[in-house]
Amino acid sequence: MDVSLTSQIVNTATAMASAKASDAVNITMLKKALDVQEAAADTLLEAMVQSVPQPELASSGTLGTQLNTYA
């Protein structure tokens, strides 16, 4: 068996194992970053809901009883 071929196989296997571990770490860090962003977005939304009064829905008539939109 050729020594250089064996060396290439070992190098490839080592690189693949290292890449797999690196990918796992990257995915874990991405999940943590997304969790932090989710928490920040929740905080901002809660602050916005508390500071902006919500308009009352119309309860009678033809205007505003089917769809409630505002900018």
Backbone atoms as SQL, in Angstrom:
CREATE TABLE atoms (id INTEGER PRIMARY KEY, chain TEXT, resi INTEGER, resn TEXT, atom TEXT, x REAL, y REAL, z REAL);
INSERT INTO atoms VALUES
  (1, 'A', 1, 'MET', 'N', 0.842, -1.170, 0.000),
  (2, 'A', 1, 'MET', 'CA', 0.000, 0.000, 0.000),
  (3, 'A', 1, 'MET', 'C', 0.886, 1.232, 0.000),
  (4, 'A', 2, 'ASP', 'N', 0.481, 2.189, -0.751),
  (5, 'A', 2, 'ASP', 'CA', 1.258, 3.427, -0.897),
  (6, 'A', 2, 'ASP', 'C', 1.124, 4.280, 0.364),
  (7, 'A', 3, 'VAL', 'N', 2.270, 4.743, 0.888),
  (8, 'A', 3, 'VAL', 'CA', 2.285, 5.529, 2.114),
  (9, 'A', 3, 'VAL', 'C', 1.618, 6.882, 1.897),
  (10, 'A', 4, 'SER', 'N', 1.804, 7.491, 0.749),
  (11, 'A', 4, 'SER', 'CA', 1.208, 8.805, 0.492),
  (12, 'A', 4, 'SER', 'C', -0.315, 8.704, 0.422),
  (13, 'A', 5, 'LEU', 'N', -0.828, 7.599, -0.137),
  (14, 'A', 5, 'LEU', 'CA', -2.269, 7.401, -0.192),
  (15, 'A', 5, 'LEU', 'C', -2.834, 7.248, 1.222),
  (16, 'A', 6, 'THR', 'N', -2.152, 6.487, 2.051),
  (17, 'A', 6, 'THR', 'CA', -2.578, 6.311, 3.434),
  (18, 'A', 6, 'THR', 'C', -2.564, 7.645, 4.167),
  (19, 'A', 7, 'SER', 'N', -1.535, 8.415, 3.935),
  (20, 'A', 7, 'SER', 'CA', -1.424, 9.729, 4.562),
  (21, 'A', 7, 'SER', 'C', -2.564, 10.635, 4.116),
  (22, 'A', 8, 'GLN', 'N', -2.915, 10.596, 2.844),
  (23, 'A', 8, 'GLN', 'CA', -4.018, 11.411, 2.330),
  (24, 'A', 8, 'GLN', 'C', -5.344, 10.991, 2.953),
  (25, 'A', 9, 'ILE', 'N', -5.545, 9.700, 3.096),
  (26, 'A', 9, 'ILE', 'CA', -6.784, 9.196, 3.696),
  (27, 'A', 9, 'ILE', 'C', -6.880, 9.654, 5.151),
  (28, 'A', 10, 'VAL', 'N', -5.791, 9.548, 5.879),
  (29, 'A', 10, 'VAL', 'CA', -5.779, 9.983, 7.279),
  (30, 'A', 10, 'VAL', 'C', -6.023, 11.482, 7.371),
  (31, 'A', 11, 'ASN', 'N', -5.386, 12.248, 6.515),
  (32, 'A', 11, 'ASN', 'CA', -5.573, 13.708, 6.518),
  (33, 'A', 11, 'ASN', 'C', -7.018, 14.080, 6.194),
  (34, 'A', 12, 'THR', 'N', -7.599, 13.392, 5.223),
  (35, 'A', 12, 'THR', 'CA', -8.990, 13.661, 4.852),
  (36, 'A', 12, 'THR', 'C', -9.935, 13.312, 5.997),
  (37, 'A', 13, 'ALA', 'N', -9.714, 12.171, 6.628),
  (38, 'A', 13, 'ALA', 'CA', -10.557, 11.762, 7.756),
  (39, 'A', 13, 'ALA', 'C', -10.435, 12.743, 8.922),
  (40, 'A', 14, 'THR', 'N', -9.233, 13.194, 9.190),
  (41, 'A', 14, 'THR', 'CA', -9.014, 14.159, 10.263),
  (42, 'A', 14, 'THR', 'C', -9.705, 15.480, 9.952),
  (43, 'A', 15, 'ALA', 'N', -9.576, 15.927, 8.703),
  (44, 'A', 15, 'ALA', 'CA', -10.215, 17.185, 8.301),
  (45, 'A', 15, 'ALA', 'C', -11.736, 17.081, 8.393),
  (46, 'A', 16, 'MET', 'N', -12.288, 15.939, 8.012),
  (47, 'A', 16, 'MET', 'CA', -13.736, 15.758, 8.081),
  (48, 'A', 16, 'MET', 'C', -14.219, 15.742, 9.529),
  (49, 'A', 17, 'ALA', 'N', -13.482, 15.100, 10.410),
  (50, 'A', 17, 'ALA', 'CA', -13.852, 15.067, 11.826),
  (51, 'A', 17, 'ALA', 'C', -13.777, 16.463, 12.427),
  (52, 'A', 18, 'SER', 'N', -12.754, 17.197, 12.059),
  (53, 'A', 18, 'SER', 'CA', -12.601, 18.562, 12.552),
  (54, 'A', 18, 'SER', 'C', -13.725, 19.456, 12.026),
  (55, 'A', 19, 'ALA', 'N', -14.078, 19.292, 10.764),
  (56, 'A', 19, 'ALA', 'CA', -15.155, 20.088, 10.174),
  (57, 'A', 19, 'ALA', 'C', -16.482, 19.772, 10.847),
  (58, 'A', 20, 'LYS', 'N', -16.721, 18.508, 11.172),
  (59, 'A', 20, 'LYS', 'CA', -17.962, 18.114, 11.836),
  (60, 'A', 20, 'LYS', 'C', -18.054, 18.765, 13.210),
  (61, 'A', 21, 'ALA', 'N', -16.964, 18.751, 13.959),
  (62, 'A', 21, 'ALA', 'CA', -16.951, 19.377, 15.285),
  (63, 'A', 21, 'ALA', 'C', -17.138, 20.887, 15.160),
  (64, 'A', 22, 'SER', 'N', -16.486, 21.471, 14.186),
  (65, 'A', 22, 'SER', 'CA', -16.601, 22.906, 13.960),
  (66, 'A', 22, 'SER', 'C', -18.028, 23.285, 13.578),
  (67, 'A', 23, 'ASP', 'N', -18.659, 22.482, 12.730),
  (68, 'A', 23, 'ASP', 'CA', -20.044, 22.736, 12.344),
  (69, 'A', 23, 'ASP', 'C', -20.972, 22.660, 13.550),
  (70, 'A', 24, 'ALA', 'N', -20.734, 21.710, 14.421),
  (71, 'A', 24, 'ALA', 'CA', -21.570, 21.575, 15.623),
  (72, 'A', 24, 'ALA', 'C', -21.433, 22.803, 16.517),
  (73, 'A', 25, 'VAL', 'N', -20.226, 23.294, 16.676),
  (74, 'A', 25, 'VAL', 'CA', -20.002, 24.491, 17.493),
  (75, 'A', 25, 'VAL', 'C', -20.667, 25.697, 16.838),
  (76, 'A', 26, 'ASN', 'N', -20.536, 25.831, 15.521),
  (77, 'A', 26, 'ASN', 'CA', -21.146, 26.949, 14.812),
  (78, 'A', 26, 'ASN', 'C', -22.669, 26.926, 14.932),
  (79, 'A', 27, 'ILE', 'N', -23.269, 25.771, 14.838),
  (80, 'A', 27, 'ILE', 'CA', -24.721, 25.655, 14.961),
  (81, 'A', 27, 'ILE', 'C', -25.171, 26.016, 16.370),
  (82, 'A', 28, 'THR', 'N', -24.420, 25.569, 17.374),
  (83, 'A', 28, 'THR', 'CA', -24.751, 25.908, 18.755),
  (84, 'A', 28, 'THR', 'C', -24.672, 27.411, 18.983),
  (85, 'A', 29, 'MET', 'N', -23.638, 28.039, 18.465),
  (86, 'A', 29, 'MET', 'CA', -23.505, 29.489, 18.620),
  (87, 'A', 29, 'MET', 'C', -24.607, 30.230, 17.873),
  (88, 'A', 30, 'LEU', 'N', -24.990, 29.753, 16.708),
  (89, 'A', 30, 'LEU', 'CA', -26.085, 30.366, 15.950),
  (90, 'A', 30, 'LEU', 'C', -27.390, 30.280, 16.738),
  (91, 'A', 31, 'LYS', 'N', -27.656, 29.127, 17.339),
  (92, 'A', 31, 'LYS', 'CA', -28.876, 28.964, 18.146),
  (93, 'A', 31, 'LYS', 'C', -28.879, 29.927, 19.329),
  (94, 'A', 32, 'LYS', 'N', -27.722, 30.085, 19.974),
  (95, 'A', 32, 'LYS', 'CA', -27.643, 31.009, 21.104),
  (96, 'A', 32, 'LYS', 'C', -27.860, 32.447, 20.650),
  (97, 'A', 33, 'ALA', 'N', -27.291, 32.808, 19.515),
  (98, 'A', 33, 'ALA', 'CA', -27.479, 34.164, 18.987),
  (99, 'A', 33, 'ALA', 'C', -28.944, 34.417, 18.637),
  (100, 'A', 34, 'LEU', 'N', -29.607, 33.429, 18.066),
  (101, 'A', 34, 'LEU', 'CA', -31.023, 33.576, 17.745),
  (102, 'A', 34, 'LEU', 'C', -31.868, 33.702, 19.013),
  (103, 'A', 35, 'ASP', 'N', -31.509, 32.972, 20.063),
  (104, 'A', 35, 'ASP', 'CA', -32.226, 33.078, 21.338),
  (105, 'A', 35, 'ASP', 'C', -32.081, 34.480, 21.929),
  (106, 'A', 36, 'VAL', 'N', -30.882, 35.048, 21.836),
  (107, 'A', 36, 'VAL', 'CA', -30.649, 36.394, 22.345),
  (108, 'A', 36, 'VAL', 'C', -31.464, 37.405, 21.546),
  (109, 'A', 37, 'GLN', 'N', -31.491, 37.245, 20.219),
  (110, 'A', 37, 'GLN', 'CA', -32.272, 38.150, 19.380),
  (111, 'A', 37, 'GLN', 'C', -33.766, 38.018, 19.675),
  (112, 'A', 38, 'GLU', 'N', -34.217, 36.805, 19.920),
  (113, 'A', 38, 'GLU', 'CA', -35.629, 36.596, 20.252),
  (114, 'A', 38, 'GLU', 'C', -35.991, 37.306, 21.544),
  (115, 'A', 39, 'ALA', 'N', -35.132, 37.197, 22.543),
  (116, 'A', 39, 'ALA', 'CA', -35.383, 37.858, 23.819),
  (117, 'A', 39, 'ALA', 'C', -35.410, 39.376, 23.648),
  (118, 'A', 40, 'ALA', 'N', -34.498, 39.910, 22.859),
  (119, 'A', 40, 'ALA', 'CA', -34.466, 41.351, 22.620),
  (120, 'A', 40, 'ALA', 'C', -35.714, 41.814, 21.881),
  (121, 'A', 41, 'ALA', 'N', -36.153, 41.049, 20.892),
  (122, 'A', 41, 'ALA', 'CA', -37.357, 41.400, 20.147),
  (123, 'A', 41, 'ALA', 'C', -38.585, 41.344, 21.048),
  (124, 'A', 42, 'ASP', 'N', -38.665, 40.339, 21.904),
  (125, 'A', 42, 'ASP', 'CA', -39.783, 40.248, 22.845),
  (126, 'A', 42, 'ASP', 'C', -39.823, 41.459, 23.772),
  (127, 'A', 43, 'THR', 'N', -38.671, 41.873, 24.250),
  (128, 'A', 43, 'THR', 'CA', -38.595, 43.033, 25.133),
  (129, 'A', 43, 'THR', 'C', -39.063, 44.291, 24.413),
  (130, 'A', 44, 'LEU', 'N', -38.608, 44.472, 23.167),
  (131, 'A', 44, 'LEU', 'CA', -39.025, 45.645, 22.399),
  (132, 'A', 44, 'LEU', 'C', -40.521, 45.629, 22.121),
  (133, 'A', 45, 'LEU', 'N', -41.062, 44.475, 21.778),
  (134, 'A', 45, 'LEU', 'CA', -42.498, 44.388, 21.507),
  (135, 'A', 45, 'LEU', 'C', -43.322, 44.666, 22.761),
  (136, 'A', 46, 'GLU', 'N', -42.887, 44.148, 23.886),
  (137, 'A', 46, 'GLU', 'CA', -43.601, 44.407, 25.136),
  (138, 'A', 46, 'GLU', 'C', -43.567, 45.891, 25.484),
  (139, 'A', 47, 'ALA', 'N', -42.419, 46.536, 25.282),
  (140, 'A', 47, 'ALA', 'CA', -42.310, 47.966, 25.563),
  (141, 'A', 47, 'ALA', 'C', -43.204, 48.767, 24.617),
  (142, 'A', 48, 'MET', 'N', -43.270, 48.352, 23.369),
  (143, 'A', 48, 'MET', 'CA', -44.094, 49.067, 22.390),
  (144, 'A', 48, 'MET', 'C', -45.574, 48.927, 22.726),
  (145, 'A', 49, 'VAL', 'N', -46.003, 47.731, 23.097),
  (146, 'A', 49, 'VAL', 'CA', -47.412, 47.508, 23.417),
  (147, 'A', 49, 'VAL', 'C', -47.810, 48.326, 24.640),
  (148, 'A', 50, 'GLN', 'N', -46.923, 48.451, 25.608),
  (149, 'A', 50, 'GLN', 'CA', -47.235, 49.205, 26.820),
  (150, 'A', 50, 'GLN', 'C', -47.287, 50.705, 26.560),
  (151, 'A', 51, 'SER', 'N', -46.459, 51.212, 25.637),
  (152, 'A', 51, 'SER', 'CA', -46.379, 52.653, 25.420),
  (153, 'A', 51, 'SER', 'C', -47.366, 53.159, 24.381),
  (154, 'A', 52, 'VAL', 'N', -47.835, 52.312, 23.483),
  (155, 'A', 52, 'VAL', 'CA', -48.765, 52.744, 22.436),
  (156, 'A', 52, 'VAL', 'C', -50.159, 52.267, 22.809),
  (157, 'A', 53, 'PRO', 'N', -51.072, 53.211, 23.036),
  (158, 'A', 53, 'PRO', 'CA', -52.432, 52.784, 23.372),
  (159, 'A', 53, 'PRO', 'C', -53.099, 52.128, 22.159),
  (160, 'A', 54, 'GLN', 'N', -53.805, 51.058, 22.419),
  (161, 'A', 54, 'GLN', 'CA', -54.491, 50.344, 21.351),
  (162, 'A', 54, 'GLN', 'C', -55.856, 50.973, 21.127),
  (163, 'A', 55, 'PRO', 'N', -56.200, 51.240, 19.859),
  (164, 'A', 55, 'PRO', 'CA', -57.502, 51.835, 19.585),
  (165, 'A', 55, 'PRO', 'C', -58.626, 50.839, 19.863),
  (166, 'A', 56, 'GLU', 'N', -59.771, 51.386, 20.257),
  (167, 'A', 56, 'GLU', 'CA', -60.930, 50.544, 20.519),
  (168, 'A', 56, 'GLU', 'C', -61.545, 50.098, 19.202),
  (169, 'A', 57, 'LEU', 'N', -62.004, 48.869, 19.182),
  (170, 'A', 57, 'LEU', 'CA', -62.688, 48.361, 17.999),
  (171, 'A', 57, 'LEU', 'C', -64.104, 48.909, 17.952),
  (172, 'A', 58, 'ALA', 'N', -64.579, 49.179, 16.743),
  (173, 'A', 58, 'ALA', 'CA', -65.959, 49.616, 16.575),
  (174, 'A', 58, 'ALA', 'C', -66.873, 48.437, 16.884),
  (175, 'A', 59, 'SER', 'N', -67.949, 48.710, 17.585),
  (176, 'A', 59, 'SER', 'CA', -68.863, 47.637, 17.949),
  (177, 'A', 59, 'SER', 'C', -70.188, 47.713, 17.209),
  (178, 'A', 60, 'SER', 'N', -70.405, 48.803, 16.517),
  (179, 'A', 60, 'SER', 'CA', -71.651, 48.915, 15.754),
  (180, 'A', 60, 'SER', 'C', -71.402, 49.736, 14.505),
  (181, 'A', 61, 'GLY', 'N', -72.317, 49.661, 13.559),
  (182, 'A', 61, 'GLY', 'CA', -72.192, 50.399, 12.313),
  (183, 'A', 61, 'GLY', 'C', -71.502, 49.580, 11.243),
  (184, 'A', 62, 'THR', 'N', -71.264, 50.212, 10.103),
  (185, 'A', 62, 'THR', 'CA', -70.664, 49.503, 8.975),
  (186, 'A', 62, 'THR', 'C', -69.179, 49.788, 8.829),
  (187, 'A', 63, 'LEU', 'N', -68.685, 50.745, 9.572),
  (188, 'A', 63, 'LEU', 'CA', -67.278, 51.126, 9.432),
  (189, 'A', 63, 'LEU', 'C', -66.478, 50.664, 10.645),
  (190, 'A', 64, 'GLY', 'N', -65.466, 49.848, 10.415),
  (191, 'A', 64, 'GLY', 'CA', -64.560, 49.438, 11.476),
  (192, 'A', 64, 'GLY', 'C', -64.975, 48.199, 12.247),
  (193, 'A', 65, 'THR', 'N', -66.027, 47.543, 11.830),
  (194, 'A', 65, 'THR', 'CA', -66.463, 46.358, 12.565),
  (195, 'A', 65, 'THR', 'C', -65.930, 45.070, 11.963),
  (196, 'A', 66, 'GLN', 'N', -65.414, 45.116, 10.736),
  (197, 'A', 66, 'GLN', 'CA', -64.951, 43.918, 10.062),
  (198, 'A', 66, 'GLN', 'C', -63.430, 43.807, 10.065),
  (199, 'A', 67, 'LEU', 'N', -62.744, 44.937, 9.976),
  (200, 'A', 67, 'LEU', 'CA', -61.290, 44.916, 9.855),
  (201, 'A', 67, 'LEU', 'C', -60.708, 46.092, 10.631),
  (202, 'A', 68, 'ASN', 'N', -59.732, 45.818, 11.475),
  (203, 'A', 68, 'ASN', 'CA', -59.119, 46.859, 12.293),
  (204, 'A', 68, 'ASN', 'C', -57.660, 47.011, 11.857),
  (205, 'A', 69, 'THR', 'N', -57.356, 48.094, 11.190),
  (206, 'A', 69, 'THR', 'CA', -55.973, 48.345, 10.763),
  (207, 'A', 69, 'THR', 'C', -55.581, 49.764, 11.168),
  (208, 'A', 70, 'TYR', 'N', -54.320, 49.946, 11.484),
  (209, 'A', 70, 'TYR', 'CA', -53.784, 51.265, 11.751),
  (210, 'A', 70, 'TYR', 'C', -52.295, 51.248, 11.496),
  (211, 'A', 71, 'ALA', 'N', -51.726, 52.414, 11.223),
  (212, 'A', 71, 'ALA', 'CA', -50.309, 52.499, 10.903),
  (213, 'A', 71, 'ALA', 'C', -49.533, 52.933, 12.119);
